[in-house]
Amino acid sequence: MNIEIIGDESISRQARTYAEYRLFAALSQAVETGRVSRASLALRRAPRRRCDAVACTVTIELSGGEVVKLRVSGDHPYAAINRAVERLRWNAPPALRESSQREMAAVD
């Protein structure tokens, strides 16, 4: 599995490292990691009316050719990362959920 974290100079190296750790941990809980050929998490500033927000886009490419994408925003990089990871972990898209359920059923 290849994980790529994308962020401009306004996103600290520490935040990018945190994003990589959180994304890997979430993927290992949401799907069999052998099915993930590539995962990326992109952070960018997204101006809103009253303050700058951070948009976080997660793209997961599965070995079967399926692509899962989600986008969230937060008040700062860590909030955006946490929101994306929680959405991935608790509200996994069907492409991820179905494979995990099939694999768990095979084990039972």
PyMOL CGO cylinders between C-alpha atoms (Angstrom):
from pymol import cmd
from pymol.cgo import CYLINDER

trace = [
    CYLINDER, 0.00, 0.00, 0.00, 1.32, 3.40, -0.97, 0.3, 1, 1, 1, 1, 1, 1,
    CYLINDER, 1.32, 3.40, -0.97, 0.22, 6.38, 1.14, 0.3, 1, 1, 1, 1, 1, 1,
    CYLINDER, 0.22, 6.38, 1.14, 0.81, 9.92, -0.06, 0.3, 1, 1, 1, 1, 1, 1,
    CYLINDER, 0.81, 9.92, -0.06, 0.18, 13.05, 2.00, 0.3, 1, 1, 1, 1, 1, 1,
    CYLINDER, 0.18, 13.05, 2.00, -0.16, 16.30, 0.06, 0.3, 1, 1, 1, 1, 1, 1,
    CYLINDER, -0.16, 16.30, 0.06, -0.04, 19.74, 1.61, 0.3, 1, 1, 1, 1, 1, 1,
    CYLINDER, -0.04, 19.74, 1.61, 1.38, 23.12, 0.71, 0.3, 1, 1, 1, 1, 1, 1,
    CYLINDER, 1.38, 23.12, 0.71, 3.85, 25.11, 2.80, 0.3, 1, 1, 1, 1, 1, 1,
    CYLINDER, 3.85, 25.11, 2.80, 1.06, 26.34, 5.09, 0.3, 1, 1, 1, 1, 1, 1,
    CYLINDER, 1.06, 26.34, 5.09, 0.58, 22.76, 6.36, 0.3, 1, 1, 1, 1, 1, 1,
    CYLINDER, 0.58, 22.76, 6.36, 3.34, 21.81, 8.80, 0.3, 1, 1, 1, 1, 1, 1,
    CYLINDER, 3.34, 21.81, 8.80, 5.49, 18.71, 8.44, 0.3, 1, 1, 1, 1, 1, 1,
    CYLINDER, 5.49, 18.71, 8.44, 4.16, 17.58, 11.82, 0.3, 1, 1, 1, 1, 1, 1,
    CYLINDER, 4.16, 17.58, 11.82, 0.57, 17.78, 10.55, 0.3, 1, 1, 1, 1, 1, 1,
    CYLINDER, 0.57, 17.78, 10.55, 1.50, 15.80, 7.41, 0.3, 1, 1, 1, 1, 1, 1,
    CYLINDER, 1.50, 15.80, 7.41, 3.18, 13.12, 9.53, 0.3, 1, 1, 1, 1, 1, 1,
    CYLINDER, 3.18, 13.12, 9.53, 0.12, 12.97, 11.79, 0.3, 1, 1, 1, 1, 1, 1,
    CYLINDER, 0.12, 12.97, 11.79, -2.10, 12.61, 8.69, 0.3, 1, 1, 1, 1, 1, 1,
    CYLINDER, -2.10, 12.61, 8.69, -0.06, 9.67, 7.41, 0.3, 1, 1, 1, 1, 1, 1,
    CYLINDER, -0.06, 9.67, 7.41, -0.24, 7.89, 10.76, 0.3, 1, 1, 1, 1, 1, 1,
    CYLINDER, -0.24, 7.89, 10.76, -3.99, 8.45, 11.17, 0.3, 1, 1, 1, 1, 1, 1,
    CYLINDER, -3.99, 8.45, 11.17, -4.81, 7.43, 7.59, 0.3, 1, 1, 1, 1, 1, 1,
    CYLINDER, -4.81, 7.43, 7.59, -2.84, 4.20, 7.83, 0.3, 1, 1, 1, 1, 1, 1,
    CYLINDER, -2.84, 4.20, 7.83, -4.47, 3.34, 11.18, 0.3, 1, 1, 1, 1, 1, 1,
    CYLINDER, -4.47, 3.34, 11.18, -7.97, 4.03, 9.83, 0.3, 1, 1, 1, 1, 1, 1,
    CYLINDER, -7.97, 4.03, 9.83, -7.40, 2.02, 6.66, 0.3, 1, 1, 1, 1, 1, 1,
    CYLINDER, -7.40, 2.02, 6.66, -6.13, -0.96, 8.61, 0.3, 1, 1, 1, 1, 1, 1,
    CYLINDER, -6.13, -0.96, 8.61, -9.42, -0.96, 10.57, 0.3, 1, 1, 1, 1, 1, 1,
    CYLINDER, -9.42, -0.96, 10.57, -11.78, -0.24, 7.65, 0.3, 1, 1, 1, 1, 1, 1,
    CYLINDER, -11.78, -0.24, 7.65, -10.46, -2.55, 4.94, 0.3, 1, 1, 1, 1, 1, 1,
    CYLINDER, -10.46, -2.55, 4.94, -7.97, -5.33, 4.29, 0.3, 1, 1, 1, 1, 1, 1,
    CYLINDER, -7.97, -5.33, 4.29, -4.86, -3.27, 3.56, 0.3, 1, 1, 1, 1, 1, 1,
    CYLINDER, -4.86, -3.27, 3.56, -3.81, -5.71, 0.82, 0.3, 1, 1, 1, 1, 1, 1,
    CYLINDER, -3.81, -5.71, 0.82, -6.77, -4.45, -1.23, 0.3, 1, 1, 1, 1, 1, 1,
    CYLINDER, -6.77, -4.45, -1.23, -5.54, -0.84, -1.11, 0.3, 1, 1, 1, 1, 1, 1,
    CYLINDER, -5.54, -0.84, -1.11, -3.14, -0.08, -3.92, 0.3, 1, 1, 1, 1, 1, 1,
    CYLINDER, -3.14, -0.08, -3.92, -2.85, 3.64, -3.17, 0.3, 1, 1, 1, 1, 1, 1,
    CYLINDER, -2.85, 3.64, -3.17, -4.23, 6.12, -0.67, 0.3, 1, 1, 1, 1, 1, 1,
    CYLINDER, -4.23, 6.12, -0.67, -3.75, 9.87, -0.58, 0.3, 1, 1, 1, 1, 1, 1,
    CYLINDER, -3.75, 9.87, -0.58, -4.76, 12.60, 1.81, 0.3, 1, 1, 1, 1, 1, 1,
    CYLINDER, -4.76, 12.60, 1.81, -4.60, 16.18, 0.57, 0.3, 1, 1, 1, 1, 1, 1,
    CYLINDER, -4.60, 16.18, 0.57, -4.78, 19.19, 2.88, 0.3, 1, 1, 1, 1, 1, 1,
    CYLINDER, -4.78, 19.19, 2.88, -5.34, 22.71, 1.61, 0.3, 1, 1, 1, 1, 1, 1,
    CYLINDER, -5.34, 22.71, 1.61, -6.52, 26.02, 2.97, 0.3, 1, 1, 1, 1, 1, 1,
    CYLINDER, -6.52, 26.02, 2.97, -10.12, 26.79, 2.07, 0.3, 1, 1, 1, 1, 1, 1,
    CYLINDER, -10.12, 26.79, 2.07, -11.18, 30.35, 2.93, 0.3, 1, 1, 1, 1, 1, 1,
    CYLINDER, -11.18, 30.35, 2.93, -14.64, 30.68, 4.42, 0.3, 1, 1, 1, 1, 1, 1,
    CYLINDER, -14.64, 30.68, 4.42, -16.53, 33.81, 5.38, 0.3, 1, 1, 1, 1, 1, 1,
    CYLINDER, -16.53, 33.81, 5.38, -15.22, 34.35, 8.89, 0.3, 1, 1, 1, 1, 1, 1,
    CYLINDER, -15.22, 34.35, 8.89, -12.03, 32.28, 9.07, 0.3, 1, 1, 1, 1, 1, 1,
    CYLINDER, -12.03, 32.28, 9.07, -9.68, 30.10, 7.11, 0.3, 1, 1, 1, 1, 1, 1,
    CYLINDER, -9.68, 30.10, 7.11, -10.60, 26.45, 7.14, 0.3, 1, 1, 1, 1, 1, 1,
    CYLINDER, -10.60, 26.45, 7.14, -8.66, 23.43, 5.99, 0.3, 1, 1, 1, 1, 1, 1,
    CYLINDER, -8.66, 23.43, 5.99, -10.15, 21.07, 3.40, 0.3, 1, 1, 1, 1, 1, 1,
    CYLINDER, -10.15, 21.07, 3.40, -9.10, 17.43, 3.59, 0.3, 1, 1, 1, 1, 1, 1,
    CYLINDER, -9.10, 17.43, 3.59, -9.63, 15.10, 0.64, 0.3, 1, 1, 1, 1, 1, 1,
    CYLINDER, -9.63, 15.10, 0.64, -8.97, 11.37, 1.00, 0.3, 1, 1, 1, 1, 1, 1,
    CYLINDER, -8.97, 11.37, 1.00, -8.70, 9.22, -2.12, 0.3, 1, 1, 1, 1, 1, 1,
    CYLINDER, -8.70, 9.22, -2.12, -8.39, 5.44, -1.85, 0.3, 1, 1, 1, 1, 1, 1,
    CYLINDER, -8.39, 5.44, -1.85, -7.66, 3.30, -4.90, 0.3, 1, 1, 1, 1, 1, 1,
    CYLINDER, -7.66, 3.30, -4.90, -8.54, -0.37, -4.41, 0.3, 1, 1, 1, 1, 1, 1,
    CYLINDER, -8.54, -0.37, -4.41, -6.87, -3.23, -6.24, 0.3, 1, 1, 1, 1, 1, 1,
    CYLINDER, -6.87, -3.23, -6.24, -10.09, -4.03, -8.12, 0.3, 1, 1, 1, 1, 1, 1,
    CYLINDER, -10.09, -4.03, -8.12, -10.04, -0.59, -9.74, 0.3, 1, 1, 1, 1, 1, 1,
    CYLINDER, -10.04, -0.59, -9.74, -12.60, 0.99, -7.42, 0.3, 1, 1, 1, 1, 1, 1,
    CYLINDER, -12.60, 0.99, -7.42, -11.88, 4.50, -6.16, 0.3, 1, 1, 1, 1, 1, 1,
    CYLINDER, -11.88, 4.50, -6.16, -13.32, 5.86, -2.92, 0.3, 1, 1, 1, 1, 1, 1,
    CYLINDER, -13.32, 5.86, -2.92, -13.17, 9.60, -2.25, 0.3, 1, 1, 1, 1, 1, 1,
    CYLINDER, -13.17, 9.60, -2.25, -14.30, 11.73, 0.65, 0.3, 1, 1, 1, 1, 1, 1,
    CYLINDER, -14.30, 11.73, 0.65, -13.90, 15.40, 1.48, 0.3, 1, 1, 1, 1, 1, 1,
    CYLINDER, -13.90, 15.40, 1.48, -14.32, 17.20, 4.78, 0.3, 1, 1, 1, 1, 1, 1,
    CYLINDER, -14.32, 17.20, 4.78, -13.18, 20.45, 6.31, 0.3, 1, 1, 1, 1, 1, 1,
    CYLINDER, -13.18, 20.45, 6.31, -12.09, 21.62, 9.73, 0.3, 1, 1, 1, 1, 1, 1,
    CYLINDER, -12.09, 21.62, 9.73, -10.98, 24.78, 11.49, 0.3, 1, 1, 1, 1, 1, 1,
    CYLINDER, -10.98, 24.78, 11.49, -7.32, 23.65, 11.38, 0.3, 1, 1, 1, 1, 1, 1,
    CYLINDER, -7.32, 23.65, 11.38, -5.33, 20.77, 9.81, 0.3, 1, 1, 1, 1, 1, 1,
    CYLINDER, -5.33, 20.77, 9.81, -5.69, 18.40, 12.77, 0.3, 1, 1, 1, 1, 1, 1,
    CYLINDER, -5.69, 18.40, 12.77, -9.45, 18.91, 12.94, 0.3, 1, 1, 1, 1, 1, 1,
    CYLINDER, -9.45, 18.91, 12.94, -9.78, 18.19, 9.21, 0.3, 1, 1, 1, 1, 1, 1,
    CYLINDER, -9.78, 18.19, 9.21, -7.59, 15.07, 9.48, 0.3, 1, 1, 1, 1, 1, 1,
    CYLINDER, -7.59, 15.07, 9.48, -9.53, 13.76, 12.48, 0.3, 1, 1, 1, 1, 1, 1,
    CYLINDER, -9.53, 13.76, 12.48, -12.89, 14.38, 10.80, 0.3, 1, 1, 1, 1, 1, 1,
    CYLINDER, -12.89, 14.38, 10.80, -11.80, 12.56, 7.63, 0.3, 1, 1, 1, 1, 1, 1,
    CYLINDER, -11.80, 12.56, 7.63, -10.43, 9.59, 9.54, 0.3, 1, 1, 1, 1, 1, 1,
    CYLINDER, -10.43, 9.59, 9.54, -13.53, 9.29, 11.71, 0.3, 1, 1, 1, 1, 1, 1,
    CYLINDER, -13.53, 9.29, 11.71, -15.80, 9.44, 8.68, 0.3, 1, 1, 1, 1, 1, 1,
    CYLINDER, -15.80, 9.44, 8.68, -13.71, 6.77, 6.99, 0.3, 1, 1, 1, 1, 1, 1,
    CYLINDER, -13.71, 6.77, 6.99, -13.68, 4.59, 10.10, 0.3, 1, 1, 1, 1, 1, 1,
    CYLINDER, -13.68, 4.59, 10.10, -17.34, 4.87, 11.14, 0.3, 1, 1, 1, 1, 1, 1,
    CYLINDER, -17.34, 4.87, 11.14, -19.08, 5.62, 7.85, 0.3, 1, 1, 1, 1, 1, 1,
    CYLINDER, -19.08, 5.62, 7.85, -16.96, 3.59, 5.47, 0.3, 1, 1, 1, 1, 1, 1,
    CYLINDER, -16.96, 3.59, 5.47, -18.17, 3.86, 1.88, 0.3, 1, 1, 1, 1, 1, 1,
    CYLINDER, -18.17, 3.86, 1.88, -19.82, 0.69, 0.50, 0.3, 1, 1, 1, 1, 1, 1,
    CYLINDER, -19.82, 0.69, 0.50, -16.77, -0.28, -1.59, 0.3, 1, 1, 1, 1, 1, 1,
    CYLINDER, -16.77, -0.28, -1.59, -14.74, -0.55, 1.62, 0.3, 1, 1, 1, 1, 1, 1,
    CYLINDER, -14.74, -0.55, 1.62, -17.48, -1.89, 3.88, 0.3, 1, 1, 1, 1, 1, 1,
    CYLINDER, -17.48, -1.89, 3.88, -18.59, -4.70, 1.59, 0.3, 1, 1, 1, 1, 1, 1,
    CYLINDER, -18.59, -4.70, 1.59, -15.12, -6.18, 1.24, 0.3, 1, 1, 1, 1, 1, 1,
    CYLINDER, -15.12, -6.18, 1.24, -14.54, -6.04, 5.01, 0.3, 1, 1, 1, 1, 1, 1,
    CYLINDER, -14.54, -6.04, 5.01, -17.88, -7.76, 5.68, 0.3, 1, 1, 1, 1, 1, 1,
    CYLINDER, -17.88, -7.76, 5.68, -17.18, -10.50, 3.15, 0.3, 1, 1, 1, 1, 1, 1,
    CYLINDER, -17.18, -10.50, 3.15, -13.75, -11.12, 4.64, 0.3, 1, 1, 1, 1, 1, 1,
    CYLINDER, -13.75, -11.12, 4.64, -15.14, -11.20, 8.20, 0.3, 1, 1, 1, 1, 1, 1,
    CYLINDER, -15.14, -11.20, 8.20, -17.89, -13.63, 7.14, 0.3, 1, 1, 1, 1, 1, 1,
    CYLINDER, -17.89, -13.63, 7.14, -15.27, -15.92, 5.61, 0.3, 1, 1, 1, 1, 1, 1,
    CYLINDER, -15.27, -15.92, 5.61, -13.36, -15.96, 8.91, 0.3, 1, 1, 1, 1, 1, 1,
    CYLINDER, -13.36, -15.96, 8.91, -16.46, -16.72, 11.04, 0.3, 1, 1, 1, 1, 1, 1,
]
cmd.load_cgo(trace, "trace")
